[in-house]
Amino acid sequence: MAVEKHVEAKLVGMDENKENSADQGLSLEILQIIKDSQQQHGLRHGDYQRYRGYCSRRLRRLRKTLGFKMGNRHKFTGKKVTVEMLSDNRYLLLVLMEAERAWSYAMQLKQEANTEPRKRFHLLSRLRKAAKHGEHLERLCESPRVDAKTKLEAQAYTAYLTGMVQFELQQWKTAMEAFNKCKTICEKLASAFTEEQAVLYHRRVEEISPNIRYCAYNIGDQNAINDLMQMRLSAGGGGSMLVEGLETLITQTRAKQAATMSEVEWRGRTVPVKIDKARIFLLGLADNEAAIAQAADEETKERLYETLLAECRDTIQAVREEIKVDAKQRERAVDSDSGKVSNLQYLHSYLTYIKLWTVVKRNESMAHALHAKLKEPQQDESKRGPRPQDLIRLYDIILQSLAELSGLQGLEEDHTFQKEVSLKTLVYKAYRCFFIAQSYVLVKKWSEALVLYERVLKYAREVQSKAKSLNNSLKDLPDVQELISEVNAEKYSLQAAAILDTGDTPETPQQLQVKDNKPLCERLEAFHLDPALLGKQPNLVQFPPDFQPIPCKPLFFDLALNHVAFPPLDDKVEQKVKGGLTGYIKGIFGFGS
């Protein structure tokens, strides 16, 4: 109540300053500057290191512009912004950027602390530094030179940073008080401005609301986990910082509840659960399934399915690594006394069942949405709409998952389970066959489509006959009776379309109809009716043209040369005189010439 009265008094003073605009104080849009800077410099993708670099560069530019140097190149001299310096709102921006730089470094260390726990100490140091800069900013804004809106935003910003410090220190009551103060100030500021200006304050309230509920849970409010689940359900896209924060808080809450969970029962067998990751996942399984059932649209449902599958894969990997540790369970892990699969392997089969069945339900949900769009008339013909082939692919994945279900370890002798999987396979085979038939209808292959429709009816009747022996087997499956009614209606439509397709040809003499696929240029001497010439692809000429034989360039070979006898040329070739001492002497005295 004291915070609300203080905020209302500030808002009244702000209204008076608006009416008396002659003496306007320094103003700084703190929350707007923070949000714009974060979105433009890395935080849209969770890159805190990039945002920290931006804050450092902006601080350097501000100090250079304001002449606010911290010593020289040889010696550092620390300086602080004081109230007497507040002649320009950039001095307030300088302190704000210092707080943001420390906060972004703390968030970067928080991401790295998942794998390096020692960095948590540095994280707390940076958060305290950010809160210290926030308090300095708040004291500067208490100056009469600063307007009321900037003062309130500075108080909300400082309360947020203080709450983050206490939250990391697990001081839940103090953190909750700080977050509530920030929430109250933002709500009051939002009520004092137009809807466009109030959006920024509402977003800040949405960001800190999960932290408030988590603090309430740790203080003793057991309903806080339900509030967190509702917040995640109503949140936006999966990549937003709000959703990531909600997922983290929900996981932390389940980790506290998982300490009381020791075993799980599935298909008549109780299995102890000693792995913390498996406890957390199994504890939140019912909440995740309830959230999927309450999802308002297909996009939210798809996001929740993906989150559940990601958690399931991580849990299966943790159990798989635990199995590898035990040398006795590397081979099929069978207990020689009881003949049963070991508890750890049975837990692995249970988690694999959850993953595969979640894939089946997700693809079934996607197929249901595509089927509804398939029935709607297409508005824009230029855009590609859904086709039966898209649904065939989804049902192929479903059948593949069911085939893997039947081979789970520990369930080979469970005849009831095998019958249930076989029944589910028949149901999805019927739906897959139905959409294959519809794909044949689109290309006007009437006979093939009719045969496939008959097979759909065969699968559906087989499902109905087998379901009588298995109670509640069709509870989670699509309605087979509805499929039978739809197939019967499609059969009549198909027969009518086939008759119309064969009976709409014009009554023309048989000899005038085109009986071959010759192009127009090859049958110019005869007149034939060819409706294809008026279509989009008339058969005018054959393109590319066929190859035709042409005379080849002759090749000449000099065969006579091998049979020509050349005349002897010995008399024309100069004989080489034999050398030696005699020839040398004759050469000196000229006897040889």
NUDOTOR-976858 format. One line per field, with one value per residue (C-alpha): residue number from 1; residue in three letters; z, x, y. Coordinates in Angstrom, 1 decimal. Each point is the difference from the previous one (the first is absolute). Layout:
N
i: [NUM|...] $
aa: [ALA|...] $
Z: [Z|...] $
X: [X|...] $
Y: [Y|...] $
This chain:
593
i: [1|2|3|4|5|6|7|8|9|10|11|12|13|14|15|16|17|18|19|20|21|22|23|24|25|26|27|28|29|30|31|32|33|34|35|36|37|38|39|40|41|42|43|44|45|46|47|48|49|50|51|52|53|54|55|56|57|58|59|60|61|62|63|64|65|66|67|68|69|70|71|72|73|74|75|76|77|78|79|80|81|82|83|84|85|86|87|88|89|90|91|92|93|94|95|96|97|98|99|100|101|102|103|104|105|106|107|108|109|110|111|112|113|114|115|116|117|118|119|120|121|122|123|124|125|126|127|128|129|130|131|132|133|134|135|136|137|138|139|140|141|142|143|144|145|146|147|148|149|150|151|152|153|154|155|156|157|158|159|160|161|162|163|164|165|166|167|168|169|170|171|172|173|174|175|176|177|178|179|180|181|182|183|184|185|186|187|188|189|190|191|192|193|194|195|196|197|198|199|200|201|202|203|204|205|206|207|208|209|210|211|212|213|214|215|216|217|218|219|220|221|222|223|224|225|226|227|228|229|230|231|232|233|234|235|236|237|238|239|240|241|242|243|244|245|246|247|248|249|250|251|252|253|254|255|256|257|258|259|260|261|262|263|264|265|266|267|268|269|270|271|272|273|274|275|276|277|278|279|280|281|282|283|284|285|286|287|288|289|290|291|292|293|294|295|296|297|298|299|300|301|302|303|304|305|306|307|308|309|310|311|312|313|314|315|316|317|318|319|320|321|322|323|324|325|326|327|328|329|330|331|332|333|334|335|336|337|338|339|340|341|342|343|344|345|346|347|348|349|350|351|352|353|354|355|356|357|358|359|360|361|362|363|364|365|366|367|368|369|370|371|372|373|374|375|376|377|378|379|380|381|382|383|384|385|386|387|388|389|390|391|392|393|394|395|396|397|398|399|400|401|402|403|404|405|406|407|408|409|410|411|412|413|414|415|416|417|418|419|420|421|422|423|424|425|426|427|428|429|430|431|432|433|434|435|436|437|438|439|440|441|442|443|444|445|446|447|448|449|450|451|452|453|454|455|456|457|458|459|460|461|462|463|464|465|466|467|468|469|470|471|472|473|474|475|476|477|478|479|480|481|482|483|484|485|486|487|488|489|490|491|492|493|494|495|496|497|498|499|500|501|502|503|504|505|506|507|508|509|510|511|512|513|514|515|516|517|518|519|520|521|522|523|524|525|526|527|528|529|530|531|532|533|534|535|536|537|538|539|540|541|542|543|544|545|546|547|548|549|550|551|552|553|554|555|556|557|558|559|560|561|562|563|564|565|566|567|568|569|570|571|572|573|574|575|576|577|578|579|580|581|582|583|584|585|586|587|588|589|590|591|592|593] $
aa: [MET|ALA|VAL|GLU|LYS|HIS|VAL|GLU|ALA|LYS|LEU|VAL|GLY|MET|ASP|GLU|ASN|LYS|GLU|ASN|SER|ALA|ASP|GLN|GLY|LEU|SER|LEU|GLU|ILE|LEU|GLN|ILE|ILE|LYS|ASP|SER|GLN|GLN|GLN|HIS|GLY|LEU|ARG|HIS|GLY|ASP|TYR|GLN|ARG|TYR|ARG|GLY|TYR|CYS|SER|ARG|ARG|LEU|ARG|ARG|LEU|ARG|LYS|THR|LEU|GLY|PHE|LYS|MET|GLY|ASN|ARG|HIS|LYS|PHE|THR|GLY|LYS|LYS|VAL|THR|VAL|GLU|MET|LEU|SER|ASP|ASN|ARG|TYR|LEU|LEU|LEU|VAL|LEU|MET|GLU|ALA|GLU|ARG|ALA|TRP|SER|TYR|ALA|MET|GLN|LEU|LYS|GLN|GLU|ALA|ASN|THR|GLU|PRO|ARG|LYS|ARG|PHE|HIS|LEU|LEU|SER|ARG|LEU|ARG|LYS|ALA|ALA|LYS|HIS|GLY|GLU|HIS|LEU|GLU|ARG|LEU|CYS|GLU|SER|PRO|ARG|VAL|ASP|ALA|LYS|THR|LYS|LEU|GLU|ALA|GLN|ALA|TYR|THR|ALA|TYR|LEU|THR|GLY|MET|VAL|GLN|PHE|GLU|LEU|GLN|GLN|TRP|LYS|THR|ALA|MET|GLU|ALA|PHE|ASN|LYS|CYS|LYS|THR|ILE|CYS|GLU|LYS|LEU|ALA|SER|ALA|PHE|THR|GLU|GLU|GLN|ALA|VAL|LEU|TYR|HIS|ARG|ARG|VAL|GLU|GLU|ILE|SER|PRO|ASN|ILE|ARG|TYR|CYS|ALA|TYR|ASN|ILE|GLY|ASP|GLN|ASN|ALA|ILE|ASN|ASP|LEU|MET|GLN|MET|ARG|LEU|SER|ALA|GLY|GLY|GLY|GLY|SER|MET|LEU|VAL|GLU|GLY|LEU|GLU|THR|LEU|ILE|THR|GLN|THR|ARG|ALA|LYS|GLN|ALA|ALA|THR|MET|SER|GLU|VAL|GLU|TRP|ARG|GLY|ARG|THR|VAL|PRO|VAL|LYS|ILE|ASP|LYS|ALA|ARG|ILE|PHE|LEU|LEU|GLY|LEU|ALA|ASP|ASN|GLU|ALA|ALA|ILE|ALA|GLN|ALA|ALA|ASP|GLU|GLU|THR|LYS|GLU|ARG|LEU|TYR|GLU|THR|LEU|LEU|ALA|GLU|CYS|ARG|ASP|THR|ILE|GLN|ALA|VAL|ARG|GLU|GLU|ILE|LYS|VAL|ASP|ALA|LYS|GLN|ARG|GLU|ARG|ALA|VAL|ASP|SER|ASP|SER|GLY|LYS|VAL|SER|ASN|LEU|GLN|TYR|LEU|HIS|SER|TYR|LEU|THR|TYR|ILE|LYS|LEU|TRP|THR|VAL|VAL|LYS|ARG|ASN|GLU|SER|MET|ALA|HIS|ALA|LEU|HIS|ALA|LYS|LEU|LYS|GLU|PRO|GLN|GLN|ASP|GLU|SER|LYS|ARG|GLY|PRO|ARG|PRO|GLN|ASP|LEU|ILE|ARG|LEU|TYR|ASP|ILE|ILE|LEU|GLN|SER|LEU|ALA|GLU|LEU|SER|GLY|LEU|GLN|GLY|LEU|GLU|GLU|ASP|HIS|THR|PHE|GLN|LYS|GLU|VAL|SER|LEU|LYS|THR|LEU|VAL|TYR|LYS|ALA|TYR|ARG|CYS|PHE|PHE|ILE|ALA|GLN|SER|TYR|VAL|LEU|VAL|LYS|LYS|TRP|SER|GLU|ALA|LEU|VAL|LEU|TYR|GLU|ARG|VAL|LEU|LYS|TYR|ALA|ARG|GLU|VAL|GLN|SER|LYS|ALA|LYS|SER|LEU|ASN|ASN|SER|LEU|LYS|ASP|LEU|PRO|ASP|VAL|GLN|GLU|LEU|ILE|SER|GLU|VAL|ASN|ALA|GLU|LYS|TYR|SER|LEU|GLN|ALA|ALA|ALA|ILE|LEU|ASP|THR|GLY|ASP|THR|PRO|GLU|THR|PRO|GLN|GLN|LEU|GLN|VAL|LYS|ASP|ASN|LYS|PRO|LEU|CYS|GLU|ARG|LEU|GLU|ALA|PHE|HIS|LEU|ASP|PRO|ALA|LEU|LEU|GLY|LYS|GLN|PRO|ASN|LEU|VAL|GLN|PHE|PRO|PRO|ASP|PHE|GLN|PRO|ILE|PRO|CYS|LYS|PRO|LEU|PHE|PHE|ASP|LEU|ALA|LEU|ASN|HIS|VAL|ALA|PHE|PRO|PRO|LEU|ASP|ASP|LYS|VAL|GLU|GLN|LYS|VAL|LYS|GLY|GLY|LEU|THR|GLY|TYR|ILE|LYS|GLY|ILE|PHE|GLY|PHE|GLY|SER] $
Z: [0.0|0.8|-3.5|-1.7|1.9|-0.9|-3.6|-0.1|1.5|-2.7|-2.7|1.3|-0.1|-3.5|-1.1|1.6|-2.0|-3.2|0.7|0.9|-2.9|0.4|2.4|-1.4|1.7|-1.4|-1.5|-0.9|-1.4|2.0|-0.8|-3.6|-0.5|1.7|-2.1|-3.3|0.7|1.1|-3.0|-2.5|1.4|0.7|2.6|-2.6|-0.3|3.6|-0.9|3.2|-1.0|-3.1|2.1|2.6|-2.8|-1.2|3.5|0.3|-3.4|0.9|3.3|-1.7|-2.5|2.8|2.1|-3.0|-1.0|3.6|0.7|2.9|-0.1|2.7|0.2|-2.9|-1.8|2.8|3.1|0.8|2.0|1.1|-0.3|0.8|-1.4|2.6|0.3|-0.8|-3.4|-1.2|-2.7|-2.7|0.1|-1.5|3.4|1.1|-3.1|1.0|3.3|-1.6|-2.5|2.8|1.7|-3.2|-0.8|3.5|-0.4|-3.4|1.2|2.9|-2.4|-2.2|3.0|0.9|-3.3|0.4|3.6|-1.2|-1.0|2.3|3.5|1.2|-2.2|2.3|2.5|-2.8|-1.0|3.4|0.1|-3.4|1.1|3.2|-2.1|-2.3|3.0|1.4|-3.2|0.0|3.5|-1.1|-2.9|2.3|2.4|-3.0|-1.2|3.4|-1.0|-0.7|-3.4|-1.1|-0.9|1.9|-2.7|-0.2|3.8|0.1|-2.9|1.9|3.1|-1.9|-1.7|3.3|1.6|-2.9|0.4|3.7|-0.4|-2.4|2.5|2.8|-2.4|-0.8|3.8|0.6|2.4|-1.2|2.3|-0.8|-3.7|-0.1|1.8|-2.6|-3.0|1.4|0.4|-3.7|-1.0|1.9|-1.5|-3.6|0.4|1.3|-2.8|-2.6|1.4|-0.4|-3.7|-3.2|-1.1|-2.5|2.8|2.6|-2.1|1.2|3.7|-0.5|-1.5|3.0|2.2|-2.0|0.2|3.8|0.7|-0.3|2.5|2.5|-0.3|0.5|3.0|1.4|-0.6|1.9|2.9|0.3|-2.7|-1.5|-2.7|-1.6|-2.3|-1.5|-0.7|-1.7|-2.2|-1.0|-0.8|-2.3|-1.6|-0.8|-1.0|-3.6|-2.2|1.2|-0.6|2.3|3.1|2.1|-1.1|0.7|3.4|0.7|-1.0|2.3|3.0|-0.6|-0.2|3.3|1.7|-1.2|1.2|3.6|-0.3|-1.5|3.3|1.3|-3.1|0.2|-2.4|-2.9|-1.0|-3.6|-1.3|3.3|0.9|2.5|-0.9|2.3|-1.4|1.3|-2.8|0.8|-3.6|-0.4|3.2|-1.2|-3.4|1.3|2.7|-2.7|-2.5|1.1|0.1|-3.5|-1.3|1.6|-1.5|-3.4|0.4|1.1|-2.9|-1.8|-3.5|-2.0|0.2|3.8|0.0|-2.5|2.2|3.1|-1.8|-1.1|3.6|1.4|-2.6|0.6|3.8|-0.7|-2.3|2.6|2.7|-2.2|-0.6|3.7|0.7|-3.0|1.5|3.4|-1.7|-1.6|3.4|1.3|-1.8|0.8|-1.9|-3.2|-1.5|0.1|3.7|1.1|3.6|0.2|3.0|-1.2|-3.7|-0.2|-1.6|2.6|1.6|-1.8|-3.4|0.7|0.9|-3.3|-1.8|1.8|-0.9|-3.6|0.0|1.1|-2.7|-2.8|1.1|0.2|-3.6|-1.0|1.8|-1.4|-3.6|0.5|1.2|-3.1|-2.3|1.6|-0.6|-3.6|-0.7|1.2|-2.4|-2.8|0.3|-0.2|-3.4|-1.1|-0.2|-1.7|-2.9|-0.3|3.5|0.5|2.3|1.9|-2.1|0.9|-0.5|3.0|2.3|-1.5|1.2|3.5|0.3|-1.3|3.0|2.3|-1.3|0.3|3.7|0.7|-1.6|2.4|2.9|-0.6|0.3|3.4|2.4|2.8|-1.8|-2.5|2.2|0.8|-2.3|1.0|-0.9|-3.3|-0.9|0.9|-2.2|-2.9|0.4|-0.1|-3.1|-1.7|0.8|-1.4|-3.0|-0.8|0.1|-2.1|-2.6|0.0|-0.9|-2.6|-1.6|0.0|-1.7|-2.8|-0.2|-0.7|-3.1|-1.1|0.5|1.0|0.0|2.2|2.4|0.3|0.8|2.7|1.5|0.3|1.8|2.4|0.8|0.5|2.5|1.8|0.4|1.2|2.7|1.2|0.3|1.9|2.3|1.6|1.8|1.1|2.4|-0.4|-2.9|-2.3|2.7|-1.2|-3.7|-2.9|-0.5|-2.4|-0.4|-1.3|-2.5|-1.2|-0.6|-1.8|-2.2|-1.0|-1.0|-1.9|-1.9|-1.3|-1.0|-1.7|-2.1|-1.0|-1.0|-2.0|-1.9|-0.7|-1.1|-2.7|-1.0|-0.6|-3.3|-3.0|-2.5|-3.0|-2.8|1.1|-3.0|1.0|3.4|0.4|0.5|0.3|1.5|-3.2|0.2|-2.2|-2.5|-1.0|-0.7|-1.8|-3.0|2.1|2.2|3.6|3.1|2.7|3.1|1.3|-2.5|2.0|3.3|1.6|-1.6|-3.6|-2.0|-2.9|-0.8|1.4|2.2|0.2|-3.5|-0.8|-1.3|-3.8|-1.9|-2.0|-2.2|1.9|-1.0|-1.9|1.4|-2.3|0.6|-2.1|-0.6|-3.2|1.7|1.5|-3.5|-1.8|-0.9|0.0|-2.4|1.6|0.9|0.9|-2.8|1.1|3.6|0.8|1.1|3.3|-0.4|2.5|2.2|1.6|-0.1|-3.8|-0.9|2.2|-1.8|-3.4|1.0|0.9|-3.3|-2.1|-1.2|1.0|-2.0] $
X: [0.0|2.8|1.5|-3.3|-0.5|3.5|-0.5|-3.3|1.6|2.7|-2.7|-1.8|3.2|0.6|-3.4|0.7|3.3|-1.9|-2.4|2.9|2.3|2.1|2.4|0.6|2.7|2.4|-1.8|1.3|-2.2|1.7|-2.1|-0.4|3.8|0.6|-2.5|1.1|3.7|-0.6|-2.1|2.4|3.2|-0.2|-2.7|-2.6|2.1|1.3|3.5|1.0|3.6|-0.8|-2.2|2.7|2.4|-2.5|-0.4|3.8|0.3|-2.9|1.6|3.3|-1.9|-1.9|3.1|1.8|-2.9|-0.5|3.7|-0.5|3.4|1.1|3.7|2.4|1.9|2.5|-2.2|-3.7|-1.9|-3.5|-2.7|-3.7|-2.9|-1.3|-3.2|1.9|1.0|-3.6|-0.1|-0.6|-2.1|2.9|1.6|-3.0|0.4|3.6|-0.9|-2.8|2.4|2.4|-2.9|-1.0|3.6|0.3|-3.5|0.7|3.4|-1.9|-2.6|2.9|1.6|-3.3|-0.2|3.6|-0.6|-2.1|3.2|2.5|-1.5|3.0|-1.2|-3.0|2.2|1.0|-3.7|-1.0|2.8|-1.2|-3.6|0.9|2.0|-3.1|-2.2|2.5|0.0|-3.8|-0.1|2.5|-2.4|-2.9|1.8|0.9|-3.6|-1.2|1.4|-2.6|1.5|-1.4|-3.7|-2.4|-0.3|3.8|0.0|-2.6|1.6|3.4|-1.7|-1.6|3.3|1.9|-2.7|0.3|3.8|-0.3|-2.6|2.3|2.9|-2.2|-1.6|3.5|0.8|-3.3|-1.2|-3.6|-1.8|2.3|0.0|-3.8|-0.2|2.3|-1.8|-3.4|1.4|1.1|-3.4|-2.0|2.0|-0.3|-3.8|-0.5|2.1|-2.0|-3.3|1.3|0.8|-1.7|-0.3|3.0|2.3|-1.3|1.0|3.6|-1.0|-2.4|2.9|2.2|-2.8|-0.3|3.7|0.2|-3.4|1.5|2.8|-2.6|-2.0|3.2|0.9|-3.5|0.3|3.3|-1.5|-2.8|-2.7|-0.7|-2.3|2.9|1.0|-3.5|0.3|3.4|-1.5|-2.9|2.6|1.9|-3.2|-1.0|3.5|1.0|2.6|2.4|3.1|-0.9|1.9|-3.2|-0.7|3.6|-0.2|-3.3|1.5|2.9|-2.2|-2.3|2.9|1.4|-3.4|-0.3|3.5|-1.1|-3.1|1.9|1.7|-3.2|-0.4|1.7|-1.9|-2.4|-2.5|-0.7|-1.9|-0.2|3.7|1.5|3.4|2.3|1.2|3.4|1.1|-0.9|-0.6|-2.5|-1.8|-0.3|-1.3|-2.6|-1.2|-0.8|-1.4|-3.6|0.3|1.4|-2.8|-2.6|1.6|-0.1|-3.7|-0.8|2.0|-2.0|1.4|2.1|3.1|0.1|-0.8|2.8|2.5|-1.0|0.3|3.5|1.0|-1.3|1.8|3.3|-0.3|-0.8|3.1|2.3|-1.5|0.4|3.6|0.7|-1.5|1.9|3.3|-0.9|-0.6|3.4|1.6|-1.1|1.9|-2.8|-2.5|1.9|-1.2|-3.7|-0.2|-2.0|-0.2|0.8|-2.3|-3.2|0.5|-1.2|1.7|1.9|-1.7|2.3|-0.7|-3.7|0.1|1.8|-2.8|-2.6|1.6|0.4|-3.7|-0.8|2.2|-1.5|-3.6|0.6|1.2|-3.1|-2.3|1.9|-0.2|-3.7|-0.6|1.8|-1.9|-3.3|0.8|1.1|-3.2|-2.1|1.9|-0.4|-3.8|0.0|-0.2|3.3|-0.2|3.3|0.9|3.5|0.9|0.6|-2.6|0.0|-0.2|-0.8|3.7|0.8|-2.2|1.3|3.5|-1.3|-1.7|3.1|1.9|-2.8|0.2|3.7|-0.2|-2.6|2.3|2.7|-2.4|-0.7|3.8|0.6|2.0|-1.9|-3.4|0.6|-2.1|-2.7|-2.7|-2.5|2.5|0.8|-3.7|-0.5|2.9|-1.4|-3.4|1.4|2.1|-3.2|-1.7|2.8|0.4|-3.7|0.6|3.1|-1.8|-2.8|2.3|1.8|-3.4|-0.7|3.3|-1.1|-3.3|1.8|1.7|-3.3|1.0|-3.4|0.5|3.1|-1.7|-3.1|2.2|1.8|-3.3|-1.1|3.2|-0.6|-3.4|1.7|2.5|-2.8|-2.2|3.0|0.7|-3.6|0.0|3.3|-0.8|-2.8|2.5|2.2|-1.7|0.8|2.4|-1.6|-0.2|3.0|-0.4|-1.9|-3.6|-0.2|-3.8|0.4|2.6|-2.4|-2.7|2.4|1.2|-3.5|-0.8|3.3|-0.9|-3.3|1.8|2.7|-2.5|-1.9|3.3|1.1|-3.3|0.1|3.6|-0.9|-3.3|1.0|1.7|-1.7|-1.9|2.2|0.7|2.5|2.2|0.5|1.5|3.8|1.2|3.7|2.4|1.4|0.7|-2.0|2.9|-0.1|-3.7|-0.8|-1.5|-2.8|-2.6|-0.4|-1.6|2.6|-1.3|3.6|0.9|-2.1|1.7|3.1|2.3|-1.0|1.8|1.2|3.5|2.2|2.6|2.8|0.0|1.2|3.4|0.4|2.8|2.3|3.0|3.2|3.2|2.2|3.3|3.0|2.7|3.2|0.0|2.1|3.1|0.6|0.2|2.2|3.6|2.4|3.1|3.5|1.9|3.4|1.9|-1.3|1.0|3.6|2.2|1.7|3.9|1.5|2.5|3.4|3.7|0.3|-2.8|1.5|3.3|-1.6|-2.0|3.1|1.9|-3.1|-0.1|-3.6|-1.3] $
Y: [0.0|2.4|-0.6|0.7|3.2|1.1|-0.8|1.8|3.1|-0.1|-0.4|3.1|1.9|-1.2|1.3|3.4|0.1|-0.7|2.9|2.3|-0.7|3.1|-1.8|-3.4|-2.2|-2.6|-3.0|-3.5|-2.7|-2.8|-3.0|1.0|0.5|-3.4|-1.9|1.5|-0.6|-3.6|-0.9|1.6|-1.3|-3.7|-0.7|-1.0|-3.1|-0.2|1.2|1.8|0.3|2.0|2.3|0.5|1.0|2.6|1.4|0.4|1.8|2.3|0.8|0.9|2.3|1.7|0.7|1.4|2.2|1.4|0.3|-2.3|-1.7|-2.5|1.1|-0.3|-2.8|-0.3|0.2|-0.9|2.6|-1.1|2.6|-0.1|1.9|2.4|2.1|3.2|-1.4|-0.6|2.6|-2.6|-3.2|-1.9|-0.1|-2.1|-2.1|-0.6|-1.5|-2.0|-1.6|-0.9|-1.9|-1.7|-1.1|-1.6|-1.6|-1.5|-1.4|-1.7|-1.5|-1.3|-1.6|-1.5|-1.8|-1.3|-1.0|-3.0|-1.8|1.9|0.5|2.1|2.8|0.5|2.0|2.4|0.2|1.2|2.6|1.4|0.1|1.9|2.4|0.6|0.6|2.4|2.0|-0.1|1.5|2.7|0.8|0.2|2.4|2.2|0.1|1.2|3.4|2.7|0.4|-3.4|-0.4|-2.3|-2.7|-0.5|-0.3|-2.7|-2.0|0.2|-1.4|-2.8|-0.8|-0.1|-2.1|-2.5|-0.3|-0.4|-2.7|-1.8|0.0|-1.3|-2.6|-1.4|0.0|-1.9|2.7|-0.6|2.4|3.0|-0.8|-0.2|3.4|1.6|-1.6|1.1|3.6|0.0|-1.5|2.6|2.9|-1.4|-0.5|3.5|1.4|-2.0|1.4|3.6|-0.2|-1.0|-3.6|0.3|1.3|-2.4|-3.1|0.3|0.0|-2.9|-2.0|0.6|-1.2|-3.2|-0.6|0.2|-1.8|-3.5|1.0|1.2|-3.2|-2.1|2.0|-0.6|-3.7|-0.1|2.0|-2.5|0.6|-3.4|1.4|2.0|-2.9|0.0|3.7|-0.5|-2.7|2.4|2.7|-2.4|-1.0|3.6|1.1|0.8|-1.7|-2.6|2.1|2.9|0.8|-0.2|-3.6|-1.0|1.5|-1.8|-3.3|0.5|0.9|-2.9|-2.4|1.4|-0.4|-3.6|-0.7|0.9|-2.1|-3.0|-0.6|-1.7|-2.3|-3.4|-2.3|-0.3|-2.6|-1.0|-3.0|-1.7|0.3|2.5|1.3|2.0|3.4|1.0|2.3|3.7|0.9|-2.8|1.0|3.6|-1.1|-2.5|2.5|2.6|-2.5|0.4|3.8|0.1|-2.2|2.2|3.1|-1.6|-0.9|3.6|1.6|2.7|-0.4|-2.4|2.1|-0.1|-3.7|-0.7|2.0|-2.0|-3.3|0.9|1.1|-3.3|-2.0|1.8|-0.6|-3.7|-0.4|1.5|-2.3|-3.1|0.9|0.3|-3.4|-1.5|1.3|-1.5|-3.4|0.1|0.5|-3.3|-2.8|-2.5|1.9|0.6|-3.3|-0.4|0.7|-3.0|-1.1|-3.8|-0.6|1.6|0.0|3.7|2.9|2.1|3.0|2.5|-1.5|-0.1|3.7|0.6|-1.9|2.1|3.3|-1.2|-0.9|3.6|1.5|-2.2|0.5|3.8|-0.1|-1.8|2.5|2.9|-1.2|-0.9|3.6|1.3|-2.3|1.1|3.6|-0.7|-2.0|2.9|2.4|-2.6|0.2|3.8|1.7|1.5|3.7|0.8|-2.3|1.3|-1.3|-3.7|-1.4|-3.3|-3.2|-3.6|-0.9|2.1|-2.0|-3.3|1.0|0.7|-3.4|-1.7|1.4|-1.1|-3.6|0.0|1.1|-2.7|-2.6|1.1|-0.3|-3.7|-0.7|1.6|-2.1|-1.6|0.1|-2.8|-2.4|2.6|-1.3|2.7|2.7|-1.6|-0.3|3.7|1.0|-2.2|1.6|3.5|-0.9|-1.1|3.3|2.1|-2.3|0.7|3.8|-0.3|-2.1|2.6|2.9|-2.1|-0.6|3.8|0.6|-2.4|1.9|3.2|-1.5|-1.6|-3.6|-1.2|-3.7|0.1|2.4|-2.2|-3.1|2.0|1.2|-3.6|-0.9|2.9|-1.5|-3.4|1.4|1.9|-3.1|-2.0|2.7|-0.1|-3.8|-0.1|2.9|-2.0|-2.2|3.0|2.4|3.7|-0.7|2.6|2.7|2.0|-0.9|1.8|-1.0|-2.9|0.3|3.5|-1.2|-2.6|2.6|2.3|-2.9|-0.9|3.6|0.2|-3.2|1.4|3.2|-1.9|-2.1|3.1|1.8|-3.0|-0.1|3.7|-0.2|-2.6|1.5|3.6|-0.6|1.7|-2.0|0.1|-2.5|-2.6|0.6|3.7|-0.9|0.0|-3.6|0.6|2.5|1.4|3.7|2.4|0.7|-3.7|-0.3|3.2|-1.8|-1.5|1.7|-1.4|1.4|0.5|1.8|0.0|2.7|2.4|-0.8|1.4|-2.6|-0.6|-2.7|2.1|-1.3|-2.7|1.6|-0.9|-1.3|-3.6|-0.7|-0.4|-1.7|2.2|-0.8|-0.3|1.9|-2.5|-1.2|-0.6|-2.6|-0.3|-3.7|0.0|1.2|-3.4|-1.6|2.5|-1.1|2.9|0.0|-0.6|3.1|-1.5|1.7|3.3|-0.4|1.1|-2.9|0.4|-0.4|-2.4|1.9|-1.1|0.8|-0.7|2.3|2.7|-0.2|-0.1|3.1|1.9|-0.6|0.3|-3.6|-0.5|2.9] $
